[in-house]
Amino acid sequence: MEQVLNVPGRPHRTHRPQEHDRLKEERHMTDAQDGPAVTLTISQDRELAVGAAESGVHGFLNVRAGGIGPAAIGAAPAAAEVIVIDCSGSMASPGSKITAAREAGTAAVLALRDGTRFAVVAGTDRARMVYPPEGRLETADHDTKAQAADQIRYLYPNGGTAIGAWLRLARRLLAADDGAPAPAADFRHLLLLTDGWNMNQPELLASELDACRGLFVCDARGIGDAWNALELKEIADRLHGTAKAVLHDADLRAEFEEMVRASMARTLSGVALRVTPLPGSVIRFVKQVHPVEHDLTDSGRPTTGRTVEYPTPAWQDDEERVYHVCLDADPAGRPRHEDLQIGYAQVAVASDRVAAPEPVPILVHWLPGDAHPTRVSAVSEHFTLYGEFGRVVADAYDAHQSGDLPAARDRLGAAVRIAHRLADAEKLRLLAEVVEIVDAATGRVRLRQAFDRRHLGQLVMLSSRTTLLSEDRSEPPPPDGDRPEPAEPRRCPHADCTALSPAYARFCVRCGQPMTGGPDQEQP
C-alpha cells in the first residue's frame, strides 16, 4: 500500500509503509544547493497501539544551519552583551577569585566585536553599573573597550549576593533604558559570574527569571566552592544558556573569552521552529534535546491557524540542534495499520539570503490493542537515555546533600551505566571524579571516600548537555525492495480542504473528514 504525505508548501509524494519503518528515519531535506541554507529532518516512532495513545506521538527534528558566515548572509548580526561580575564580599576569600574575575572581565570586553552594544555590571546585594556609568549600553570600539577594561581594574569585593537584582538590571539594559527602546539587536547575551548563591530576595530571582525568558540567553559560571549547582542550572535552563563551574581560578579568563567568542560567532537570527497539529491532535510539548536540553513548550506563540511558533536563539555556522516534539492524537474512528499524518513541522527563516527547508510530516501508525511501545528508534532511545541521566544525577545530588550515601552511590551507579550506553566520555570522566567505576556496563561503583564536592555539582550542571547519535550506533534502514505502482489518491470532499489521501483511506489525512464514494473498506 502507498501512503500520500500531505505537507503544505511541497508536492505530494508517496511512501510505502513497511514493518521496518518503525525504526527507519524519515529524512526530508532541502535539495542540494550552493549558499547558506537551513535543513530539516525528522526521525519518528510511528507505531502506537490505540490503547496506549496517552504515550503520545513523538518525533525528533534535526535542524542544521550551514554556509551562514557573515560574508554569505551580508553582514554580522547586531549583538548586545552584558557582563555581570560578582563583587560580593566572599570574592575576597581567597583574593585570587576577584583577581581572576578582573582579568576575565577585561578579556571578555576585548573579545567583543566592534559595533557590539555592551555593558559591564558589578553584582552584590544590588546591581551597579561599571561601564558605561549611565544605565545604558555602549557601542564597542577600540576606545570604549579600553575604557571599560580600565574600570574593571577597580572592581572590589563588598556586600552580599542578589542575583535577581543582577538579572533585573541586565533585562533593563537589554530591553529598555528608562522607557526608551534599546538599539535593535539580533542576539542578546548575558555572561554571569558568581561565587555564591542568591541570598537576598528569592522572590525577585523567581520573577526576573520569568521576565527575562525569551529576551536574552544567559551563560552562568560559578567560581570558588560556594555556588549552588541547582540554582545556576535553573538560571541557565530558564534562559536557554549553559551552566558550568570553573574549578581553577586561572582558567576563568579562557572560559570568558570562549563564551564571548561563541556569542560573537552567532550569525543567523530570526529562525523559528513551527509546529502545526492537524484537527484531532494537539501539541503536548516541544523541547530542545541537543546540544543542551531546554523545554520550549511555554515559549510557543500561536501564529496563523493551528500553528505554534517557537523562536530560537541566533545560530552559528554549521550548527546542529535537535528538537523533541510530542503530539497527543485521538485514535477514535481512525484507520489502523496505516500511516496517518497528524501534523507537520517547519522552520521559518527571516533572512531572504538563507534557503529555508520544506516542511516535514508528523505521522502515526495506529495498531489494535493497548500494549505500550516495546521498540523505539535509535534516536528516540538516545535522547530518552539523556533525560534519564539528568534525573538520576539530580537524585544522586539530593541524596548526597542529605547524607544518604548508599542512595547517592546507587544513583551514581545508574548514571555510570547510562553514560556507558551513551558512549559519553565526558560524562564518564566527570563521574570518575566522584566514584570508582568497577564495571561501567552494569553500573557497579564505589563512592570515593574523599572527593572534591564541586565535581558533583559540576555533574549536575553539565547533565543537560547531550551528544548526537553517532553513525555507528544508528541502525541503517533495510533495503526498500521493489515499490508497486501507487493507487490513485483520493481528494478530500470537504469544501475547505483539498488534501490528497491514499486510495484506501477512510478519512482525510489532513482534516479527518470521512471519505465518501469509492470502496467501503473495513477497518482492521
ABEGO torsion letter per residue (X at the ends): XBBBBBBBGBBBBBBBBBAAAAABBBBBBBBBBBEBBBBBBBBBBABBBAAAAAAEBBBBBBBBBBGABAAAAGBBBBBBBBBBBBABAAAAOBAAAAAAAAAAAAAAAAABBBGBBBBBBBBBABBBBAOBABBBBBBBBAAAAAAAAAAAAABBBBEBBBAAAAAAAAAAAAABBGGBBBBBBABBBBBBBBABBBABGAAAAAAAAAAABGABBBBBBBBEAABBAAAAAAAAAAAGBBBBBBABAAAAAAAAAAAAAAAAABABBGBBBBBBBBBGBBBABBBBAOABBBBAAAABBBBBEABBBBBBBBBBBGBBBBBBBBBBBBABGBBBGBBBBAEBBBBBBABAABBBBBBBBBBBBBBBEABBBABBBAAAAAAAAAAAAAAAAAAAAAAAAAGBAAAAAAAAAAAAAAAAAAGBAAAAAAAAAABBBABAAAGBBBBBABBBAAAAAAAAAAAABBBBBBAAABBBBBBAEBBBBBBBBBBBABAABABBBBAABABBAAAGBBBBEEBBBBBX
